[in-house]
Amino acid sequence: RMDLGECLKVHDLALRADYEIASKEQDFFFELDAMDHLQSFIADCDRRTEVAKKRLAETQEEISAEVAAK
């Protein structure tokens, strides 16, 4: 799980209606925008996960070193 904070996107009913009309007309620009957004989101989550894994590995090494020293 990752704390993503508050959603900064606009949740407007008029935009939803535009999306529904476009999907009926096979206008896929909404999907392309959504895909770009999701790919960016996934890349950001992957980056944060890698940073957290590195921190965890460093912490585990420090703890192991302390235990070995005792």
Secondary structure as UniProt FT lines:
FT   HELIX           13..24
FT   TURN            25..26
FT   HELIX           29..69
//
